[in-house]
Amino acid sequence: MSNEFVCWKCGEDLINVILPMSRREECDKCKADQHVCEMCLYFVRGRCDEERAEHISDTERANFCDYFKPNNKVVKAGDKQKADNAKAELAALFGDQLPEKSLVDESLSPAELADKKLREMLNGF
């Protein structure tokens, strides 16, 4: 199996992943945990196919599963687009404002982004 992995949540290439994958491994872009059921080879159709594995209630959070085997075929980047479209449809249905396309401006550092959001919140004061 190739050591070229992509984030199960955003589809970003995971660089310098050392096997066995650490429980603390996370995506540099979206900061999602990677030692999760969603990233595991045994996680199929929303459930674990490894009979000996204990039940994990939150499949998107890091866990200590001894049977975890990272899957280098996982890509769910399209799921975000589906979620954005669904939110836009709901907003239109109820006459609300459309949700922001992205809460993260990749050209800004985290400190600059926080400063920008704070200034937007305090604009009226």
Secondary structure, DSSP 8 states (H G I E B T S, - for coil): --S-EE-TTT--EE-S--SS--TT-B-TTT--BSSSGGGBTTEETTEE--TTS---S-TTS----TT--B-TT---HHHHHHHHHHHHHHHHHHT-----S-S--TTS-HHHHHHHHHHHHTTT-
